[in-house]
Amino acid sequence: MNFEDIISGVNNIVWGIPMLALLLGTGMFLTIGLKFLPVRKLGFAFSELFRKRSTDGDGDVSPFGALMTALSSTIGTGNIGGVAAAIAIGGPGAVFWMWMTAIVGTATKFSEGVLALKFRETDANGNHVGGPMYYIKNGMGQNWLWLAGLFSVFAVLGAWGTGALVQSNAIADTLKSAYNIPPMLTASVVAAAAAAVILGGVRRIAGVATKLVPFMAGTYLLASIIVIGANITEVPDAFMSIFRGAFGFESAGTGISVGLFLLAMQRGVARGIFSNEAGQGSAPIAHAAAKNKDPVNQGIVAMLGTIIDTLIVCSLTAIVILTSGVIPEACQPGLLNLELFAQGLQPEGCMTSVPLTASAFDATLTGVGEHIVSICLVIFAFTTILGWSYYGERACAFLFSEKSILPFRVSWIAVVFLGASLIAFQDQISGIVNLVWLVADTLTGMMAAPNLVALLFLSPVVFKMSKDYFDAKKDKAASESTDEA
């Protein structure tokens, strides 16, 4: 057994059914414990996102800026290529389970946001810092400090891989394939652009994210709506295929396949979690920097990340693909090729990932759709580089103090350059690049375990603070009503 087989085996465990069940189970436990608060308070959450707050100096970025920083790392290549891969392998039913994961994931993101602000600290440079490592340390006590350290190690290593090398590699690959831009040129430009933002710290990252994220998401959503509008008559069939596939019904609707049911569930849950990062522990690092005194209020804002990323962006990608007619009958997951799809493989002539999404857009927006996907992919990947750089540096500072931040930023820029430049040698080292992707995916998945332990351990704190927050709002509203009367 070689090293790649070992890593592949570990990856199958990390992102296998037990871990996915733990992630989903934690979300369900928090949803029930909060009495479905994230669902009930969704309208309130959107109203709080843009509410003006007094600038009292607590925190480093606005709550909106914190959310955009978190979204910069979650809205990425997974929203374009990942959803397509989930549909290609798990069938349309994977979309349903992606939705279910997002719904319970709102409770997870809410809890992460609450704990991030509740247990944050002020570092030696005067910055407000937090995240799983801090709510483990300050909420669970010194005896659990090893768990905080373990999370931080996984976060640093996973960030270098997932956030720097893999994303810059995807940018260079896309620009080379679509526009024949030399990878070394891409590497130089992307590394320089990343350096210009990252060296300015979280305030500059948040400033860029508040401009780029709404723009890129808005452009992608507008293109998606245009494509769906052009194929509006196919939308009912698309939703029918999602619901049939979710429970293993064959295309004819005459029987149920347990294999297809499990495959759709696994791919949908995995895609939902990988896309919105609920439970992974990355987003609360960004939310800890918010200028917000109230942890519950920031939790309310934080949970919107899951709604925007999965229920909106990923869903539109899925509907575009399912209404475009670009998936031939021979490429549909079914009983004859179930084993092939379960291995992540497809029959000859079938597309998956980014090519499938690009083909779906181009089928309607001929000559334009493919360019929209390529450009959005590049911007998505670049903002992911920015967001993950902050996650990695905060984890590094937790392990080695604030003195390690500048060396980490320099190393980050170097890894970004390396990732993009590898495309120039992809024919010779394709196996190495694939291994790096696998290692990075494994490490980011391993971040979830310490964070989930902390969320379950500290859930009573979240439940009590949430109840007190909304009870106080009710009392205030009742008092104001009495005064008016």
C-alpha positions as CSV (number, residue, x, y, z in Angstrom):
1,M,0.0,0.0,0.0
2,N,1.5,3.4,-1.1
3,F,1.1,6.8,0.6
4,E,-1.7,7.8,-1.8
5,D,-3.7,4.7,-0.9
6,I,-3.3,5.5,2.8
7,I,-4.4,9.1,2.4
8,S,-7.3,8.0,0.2
9,G,-8.4,5.6,3.0
10,V,-8.2,8.3,5.6
11,N,-10.1,10.7,3.3
12,N,-12.9,8.1,2.9
13,I,-13.2,7.9,6.7
14,V,-13.0,11.7,7.2
15,W,-15.7,12.4,4.5
16,G,-17.4,9.0,4.9
17,I,-20.9,8.3,6.2
18,P,-20.0,8.3,9.9
19,M,-18.5,11.8,9.8
20,L,-21.3,13.1,7.6
21,A,-23.8,11.6,10.0
22,L,-22.0,13.3,12.9
23,L,-22.1,16.7,11.1
24,L,-25.7,16.2,10.1
25,G,-26.6,14.9,13.6
26,T,-25.0,17.8,15.4
27,G,-26.9,20.2,13.2
28,M,-30.2,18.4,13.9
29,F,-29.5,18.4,17.7
30,L,-28.8,22.1,17.6
31,T,-31.8,22.8,15.5
32,I,-34.1,21.0,17.9
33,G,-32.3,22.5,21.0
34,L,-32.9,26.0,19.6
35,K,-36.5,25.1,18.8
36,F,-36.0,25.8,15.1
37,L,-34.9,29.3,15.9
38,P,-32.8,29.7,12.7
39,V,-35.8,28.9,10.5
40,R,-38.2,31.0,12.6
41,K,-35.9,34.1,12.7
42,L,-34.8,34.1,9.1
43,G,-36.5,37.3,8.2
44,F,-35.1,38.9,11.3
45,A,-31.7,37.8,10.3
46,F,-31.8,39.6,7.0
47,S,-33.1,42.8,8.7
48,E,-30.2,42.6,11.1
49,L,-27.6,42.2,8.4
50,F,-27.9,45.8,7.2
51,R,-29.0,47.5,10.5
52,K,-26.7,50.4,11.4
53,R,-25.0,49.9,14.7
54,S,-23.2,52.3,17.0
55,T,-19.4,52.2,16.4
56,D,-18.2,51.5,20.0
57,G,-14.8,50.1,19.0
58,D,-15.6,46.5,19.8
59,G,-14.4,44.4,16.9
60,D,-12.4,45.1,13.7
61,V,-15.0,44.8,10.8
62,S,-18.7,45.3,10.5
63,P,-21.1,42.3,10.9
64,F,-21.7,42.6,7.2
65,G,-17.9,42.6,6.5
66,A,-17.5,39.5,8.7
67,L,-20.2,37.7,6.8
68,M,-18.7,38.7,3.5
69,T,-15.3,37.5,4.7
70,A,-16.8,34.1,5.7
71,L,-18.7,33.9,2.4
72,S,-15.5,34.7,0.4
73,S,-14.2,31.3,1.4
74,T,-17.5,29.4,1.2
75,I,-18.8,30.7,-2.2
76,G,-16.2,29.2,-4.4
77,T,-15.4,26.4,-6.9
78,G,-17.7,24.1,-5.0
79,N,-20.7,26.1,-6.0
80,I,-19.9,25.7,-9.7
81,G,-18.1,22.4,-10.0
82,G,-19.0,20.7,-6.8
83,V,-22.8,20.8,-7.3
84,A,-22.3,19.5,-10.9
85,A,-20.2,16.6,-9.6
86,A,-22.8,15.8,-6.9
87,I,-25.6,15.6,-9.6
88,A,-23.4,13.7,-12.0
89,I,-22.5,11.1,-9.4
90,G,-25.4,11.0,-7.0
91,G,-28.2,12.1,-9.4
92,P,-30.7,15.0,-9.1
93,G,-31.7,13.6,-5.7
94,A,-28.4,14.8,-4.3
95,V,-29.8,18.3,-4.5
96,F,-32.6,17.5,-2.0
97,W,-30.1,16.2,0.6
98,M,-28.0,19.3,0.0
99,W,-31.0,21.4,1.0
100,M,-31.7,19.3,4.1
101,T,-28.0,19.7,5.1
102,A,-28.3,23.5,4.6
103,I,-31.4,23.8,6.7
104,V,-29.9,22.1,9.8
105,G,-26.6,23.7,8.9
106,T,-28.1,27.1,9.8
107,A,-28.3,26.1,13.4
108,T,-24.7,25.0,13.3
109,K,-23.5,28.3,11.8
110,F,-25.7,30.2,14.3
111,S,-24.1,28.4,17.2
112,E,-20.6,28.9,15.8
113,G,-21.2,32.6,15.5
114,V,-22.6,32.9,19.0
115,L,-19.6,31.1,20.5
116,A,-17.1,33.0,18.4
117,L,-18.1,36.3,19.8
118,K,-18.8,35.0,23.4
119,F,-15.3,33.6,23.9
120,R,-13.2,35.8,21.7
121,E,-10.1,37.6,22.9
122,T,-8.0,40.7,22.1
123,D,-4.5,39.7,20.9
124,A,-1.2,41.5,21.4
125,N,-1.9,43.7,18.4
126,G,-5.3,44.9,19.7
127,N,-7.2,42.7,17.2
128,H,-10.3,40.8,18.2
129,V,-9.7,37.1,17.6
130,G,-11.7,34.0,18.0
131,G,-13.0,30.8,16.5
132,P,-13.1,27.1,17.6
133,M,-9.6,27.2,19.2
134,Y,-10.7,30.1,21.5
135,Y,-14.1,28.8,22.4
136,I,-12.5,25.4,23.2
137,K,-9.9,27.1,25.3
138,N,-12.1,29.7,27.1
139,G,-15.4,27.8,27.1
140,M,-14.3,24.2,27.8
141,G,-11.3,25.0,30.0
142,Q,-7.5,24.4,30.0
143,N,-7.9,20.6,30.2
144,W,-9.2,20.8,26.6
145,L,-6.4,23.0,25.3
146,W,-4.9,20.1,23.4
147,L,-8.2,19.9,21.3
148,A,-7.8,23.6,20.5
149,G,-4.3,23.0,19.4
150,L,-5.3,20.0,17.3
151,F,-7.9,22.1,15.5
152,S,-5.4,24.8,14.8
153,V,-2.8,22.4,13.4
154,F,-5.5,21.0,11.0
155,A,-6.6,24.5,10.1
156,V,-3.0,25.7,9.2
157,L,-2.2,22.7,7.1
158,G,-5.6,22.5,5.5
159,A,-5.6,26.3,4.7
160,W,-2.2,26.0,2.9
161,G,-3.7,23.2,0.8
162,T,-7.4,24.1,0.3
163,G,-7.2,27.8,0.5
164,A,-3.9,28.6,-1.2
165,L,-2.5,25.8,-3.4
166,V,-5.7,24.3,-4.7
167,Q,-7.5,27.5,-5.4
168,S,-4.6,29.2,-7.3
169,N,-4.1,25.9,-9.2
170,A,-7.8,26.0,-10.2
171,I,-7.4,29.7,-11.4
172,A,-4.4,28.9,-13.5
173,D,-6.0,25.8,-15.0
174,T,-9.2,27.7,-15.9
175,L,-7.4,30.6,-17.5
176,K,-5.1,28.3,-19.4
177,S,-7.9,26.1,-20.7
178,A,-10.3,29.0,-21.5
179,Y,-8.0,31.7,-22.7
180,N,-4.6,30.0,-23.1
181,I,-3.0,32.4,-20.5
182,P,0.5,31.1,-19.5
183,P,0.3,29.6,-15.9
184,M,3.5,31.4,-14.8
185,L,1.9,34.7,-15.7
186,T,-1.2,33.8,-13.8
187,A,0.9,32.7,-10.8
188,S,2.7,36.1,-10.7
189,V,-0.5,38.2,-11.0
190,V,-2.5,36.1,-8.5
191,A,0.3,36.0,-6.0
192,A,0.8,39.8,-6.3
193,A,-2.9,40.5,-6.0
194,A,-3.2,38.2,-3.0
195,A,-0.2,39.9,-1.4
196,A,-1.7,43.4,-1.9
197,V,-4.8,42.3,0.1
198,I,-3.5,39.8,2.6
199,L,-0.6,42.0,3.9
200,G,-3.2,44.6,5.0
201,G,-4.8,42.2,7.5
202,V,-8.4,41.4,8.2
203,R,-9.7,44.9,7.6
204,R,-8.4,45.0,4.1
205,I,-9.6,41.4,3.4
206,A,-13.1,42.4,4.6
207,G,-13.0,45.6,2.6
208,V,-12.2,43.7,-0.6
209,A,-14.7,40.9,0.3
210,T,-17.6,43.4,0.8
211,K,-17.0,44.6,-2.8
212,L,-16.1,41.4,-4.6
213,V,-18.5,38.9,-3.0
214,P,-21.7,40.7,-3.7
215,F,-20.6,41.6,-7.2
216,M,-19.5,38.0,-8.2
217,A,-22.5,36.4,-6.5
218,G,-24.9,38.9,-8.1
219,T,-23.4,38.3,-11.6
220,Y,-23.6,34.6,-11.2
221,L,-27.1,34.7,-9.9
222,L,-28.3,37.0,-12.7
223,A,-26.9,34.7,-15.3
224,S,-28.5,31.7,-13.6
225,I,-31.9,33.3,-13.5
226,I,-31.7,34.2,-17.2
227,V,-30.9,30.6,-18.1
228,I,-33.6,29.2,-15.8
229,G,-36.1,31.8,-17.3
230,A,-35.2,30.6,-20.8
231,N,-35.9,27.0,-19.8
232,I,-38.8,27.7,-17.4
233,T,-41.0,25.0,-18.9
234,E,-38.4,22.4,-17.7
235,V,-38.4,23.6,-14.1
236,P,-41.3,21.4,-12.8
237,D,-39.6,18.3,-14.3
238,A,-36.3,19.4,-12.6
239,F,-37.9,19.5,-9.2
240,M,-39.7,16.2,-9.8
241,S,-36.4,14.6,-10.6
242,I,-34.9,16.0,-7.4
243,F,-37.6,14.6,-5.2
244,R,-37.8,11.2,-7.0
245,G,-34.0,10.8,-6.9
246,A,-33.8,11.8,-3.2
247,F,-35.6,8.7,-2.1
248,G,-34.2,6.3,-4.7
249,F,-37.1,6.2,-7.1
250,E,-36.1,5.0,-10.6
251,S,-36.7,7.4,-13.4
252,A,-39.9,5.5,-14.4
253,G,-41.2,5.9,-10.9
254,T,-42.0,2.2,-10.6
255,G,-39.6,1.1,-7.9
256,I,-37.1,2.2,-5.3
257,S,-33.3,1.6,-5.4
258,V,-31.6,1.6,-2.0
259,G,-28.3,2.0,-3.7
260,L,-29.4,5.2,-5.5
261,F,-31.1,6.5,-2.3
262,L,-27.8,6.1,-0.3
263,L,-25.7,7.5,-3.1
264,A,-27.9,10.6,-3.5
265,M,-27.9,11.2,0.2
266,Q,-24.2,10.8,0.6
267,R,-23.3,13.0,-2.3
268,G,-25.9,15.7,-1.3
269,V,-24.9,15.8,2.4
270,A,-21.2,15.8,1.5
271,R,-21.7,18.6,-1.1
272,G,-23.8,20.7,1.3
273,I,-21.3,20.5,4.1
274,F,-18.3,21.0,1.9
275,S,-19.9,24.0,0.2
276,N,-21.2,26.0,3.2
277,E,-18.6,24.7,5.8
278,A,-21.2,24.4,8.5
279,G,-19.5,22.6,11.4
280,Q,-16.1,22.8,9.9
281,G,-15.1,25.6,12.2
282,S,-13.7,28.1,9.6
283,A,-16.4,30.8,9.4
284,P,-16.5,31.6,13.2
285,I,-12.9,32.8,12.9
286,A,-14.2,35.6,10.6
287,H,-17.2,36.3,12.7
288,A,-15.1,36.8,15.9
289,A,-13.7,40.0,14.3
290,A,-17.2,41.6,14.0
291,K,-18.0,45.0,15.5
292,N,-20.9,43.5,17.5
293,K,-21.3,43.4,21.3
294,D,-24.0,40.7,21.2
295,P,-23.0,37.1,20.4
296,V,-26.5,36.0,19.6
297,N,-27.0,38.9,17.2
298,Q,-23.8,37.9,15.4
299,G,-24.9,34.3,15.3
300,I,-28.1,35.5,13.6
301,V,-26.0,37.2,10.9
302,A,-23.6,34.2,10.7
303,M,-26.3,31.7,9.8
304,L,-27.1,33.6,6.7
305,G,-23.9,32.3,5.2
306,T,-25.5,28.8,4.8
307,I,-28.7,30.3,3.3
308,I,-26.8,32.3,0.7
309,D,-24.2,29.7,-0.2
310,T,-26.3,26.6,-0.4
311,L,-30.0,27.3,-0.6
312,I,-29.5,30.2,-3.1
313,V,-26.2,29.9,-5.1
314,C,-25.9,26.1,-5.1
315,S,-29.6,25.6,-5.8
316,L,-29.5,27.9,-8.8
317,T,-26.5,26.0,-10.2
318,A,-28.4,22.7,-9.8
319,I,-31.6,24.0,-11.5
320,V,-29.5,25.5,-14.4
321,I,-27.9,22.0,-15.0
322,L,-31.2,20.1,-14.7
323,T,-33.2,22.4,-17.0
324,S,-30.5,22.8,-19.7
325,G,-30.8,19.2,-21.1
326,V,-27.0,18.7,-21.2
327,I,-27.0,15.4,-19.3
328,P,-27.8,12.6,-21.8
329,E,-29.8,9.6,-20.7
330,A,-26.7,7.4,-20.8
331,C,-25.1,9.6,-18.1
332,Q,-27.9,9.4,-15.6
333,P,-27.0,7.4,-12.4
334,G,-29.0,4.2,-12.6
335,L,-28.9,0.5,-11.7
336,L,-26.7,-0.5,-14.7
337,N,-23.9,2.0,-13.9
338,L,-24.4,2.5,-10.2
339,E,-21.1,0.9,-9.3
340,L,-19.3,3.2,-11.8
341,F,-20.9,6.3,-10.4
342,A,-20.2,5.2,-6.8
343,Q,-16.5,5.2,-7.6
344,G,-16.7,8.7,-8.9
345,L,-16.3,7.6,-12.5
346,Q,-18.6,8.1,-15.5
347,P,-19.3,6.5,-18.9
348,E,-17.3,7.9,-21.8
349,G,-18.8,11.1,-23.1
350,C,-20.3,12.1,-19.8
351,M,-19.3,15.4,-18.1
352,T,-18.9,16.3,-14.5
353,S,-17.7,19.2,-12.3
354,V,-16.9,22.6,-14.0
355,P,-17.3,21.4,-17.7
356,L,-20.8,20.2,-16.9
357,T,-21.8,23.6,-15.4
358,A,-20.2,25.5,-18.2
359,S,-22.0,23.4,-20.8
360,A,-25.3,24.0,-19.1
361,F,-24.9,27.8,-19.2
362,D,-23.5,27.8,-22.7
363,A,-26.5,25.7,-24.0
364,T,-28.7,28.7,-23.4
365,L,-26.3,31.6,-23.4
366,T,-24.3,30.3,-26.4
367,G,-20.9,31.8,-26.7
368,V,-21.3,33.7,-23.5
369,G,-22.2,31.2,-20.8
370,E,-18.9,29.4,-20.8
371,H,-17.1,32.7,-20.3
372,I,-19.4,33.7,-17.4
373,V,-18.6,30.4,-15.6
374,S,-14.9,30.7,-16.2
375,I,-14.7,34.3,-15.0
376,C,-16.9,33.6,-11.9
377,L,-14.8,30.6,-11.1
378,V,-11.6,32.7,-11.1
379,I,-13.1,35.4,-8.9
380,F,-14.7,32.8,-6.6
381,A,-11.3,31.0,-6.2
382,F,-9.4,34.3,-5.6
383,T,-11.8,35.4,-2.8
384,T,-11.4,31.9,-1.3
385,I,-7.6,32.5,-1.2
386,L,-8.3,35.7,0.7
387,G,-10.7,34.3,3.2
388,W,-8.7,31.2,4.0
389,S,-5.5,33.2,4.5
390,Y,-7.1,34.9,7.5
391,Y,-8.3,31.5,8.9
392,G,-4.8,30.1,8.5
393,E,-3.0,33.0,10.1
394,R,-5.3,33.1,13.1
395,A,-4.7,29.4,13.7
396,C,-1.0,29.9,13.3
397,A,-1.0,32.8,15.7
398,F,-2.9,30.7,18.3
399,L,-0.1,28.1,18.1
400,F,2.9,30.3,17.8
401,S,1.8,33.9,18.9
402,E,1.3,37.0,16.8
403,K,5.0,37.0,15.8
404,S,4.2,34.2,13.4
405,I,1.6,36.1,11.3
406,L,4.0,37.9,8.9
407,P,6.0,34.7,8.2
408,F,2.7,32.9,7.6
409,R,1.5,35.6,5.2
410,V,4.7,35.4,3.2
411,S,4.5,31.6,3.1
412,W,0.9,31.9,1.9
413,I,1.8,34.1,-1.0
414,A,4.6,31.6,-1.9
415,V,2.2,28.7,-1.9
416,V,-0.3,30.7,-4.0
417,F,2.4,31.2,-6.6
418,L,3.4,27.5,-6.4
419,G,-0.1,26.3,-6.9
420,A,-0.7,28.3,-10.0
421,S,2.7,27.6,-11.5
422,L,2.2,23.8,-11.1
423,I,-0.2,23.9,-14.1
424,A,2.8,24.6,-16.3
425,F,4.1,21.1,-15.4
426,Q,0.8,19.3,-14.9
427,D,1.6,16.6,-17.5
428,Q,4.7,15.6,-15.5
429,I,3.3,15.9,-12.0
430,S,-0.4,15.4,-12.3
431,G,-0.2,12.6,-9.7
432,I,1.4,14.9,-7.2
433,V,-1.2,17.6,-7.7
434,N,-4.0,15.1,-7.2
435,L,-2.4,13.9,-4.0
436,V,-2.2,17.5,-2.7
437,W,-5.9,18.0,-3.4
438,L,-6.6,14.7,-1.5
439,V,-4.4,15.7,1.5
440,A,-5.9,19.2,1.6
441,D,-9.5,17.8,1.4
442,T,-8.7,15.4,4.2
443,L,-7.1,18.0,6.5
444,T,-10.0,20.5,6.2
445,G,-12.4,17.6,6.9
446,M,-10.5,16.8,10.1
447,M,-11.0,20.3,11.3
448,A,-14.6,19.5,11.9
449,A,-14.1,16.9,14.6
450,P,-12.7,19.2,17.4
451,N,-15.2,21.9,16.4
452,L,-18.2,19.5,16.7
453,V,-17.1,18.3,20.1
454,A,-17.0,21.9,21.2
455,L,-20.4,22.7,19.7
456,L,-22.0,19.8,21.5
457,F,-20.2,20.5,24.8
458,L,-21.1,24.2,24.8
459,S,-24.6,23.9,23.3
460,P,-26.3,24.7,26.7
461,V,-24.5,28.1,26.6
462,V,-25.9,28.7,23.1
463,F,-29.4,27.6,24.1
464,K,-29.5,29.8,27.2
465,M,-28.0,32.9,25.6
466,S,-30.5,32.6,22.7
467,K,-33.5,32.3,25.0
468,D,-32.3,35.3,27.1
469,Y,-31.8,37.4,24.0
470,F,-35.2,36.9,22.5
471,D,-37.0,37.0,25.9
472,A,-35.4,40.4,26.4
473,K,-36.6,41.5,23.0
474,K,-40.1,40.4,23.9
475,D,-40.0,42.3,27.2
476,K,-38.7,45.4,25.5
477,A,-41.5,45.2,22.8
478,A,-44.1,44.7,25.5
479,S,-42.8,47.6,27.5
480,E,-42.8,50.0,24.5
481,S,-46.3,48.9,23.7
482,T,-47.5,49.7,27.2
483,D,-45.8,53.1,27.1
484,E,-47.5,54.0,23.9
485,A,-50.8,52.9,25.3
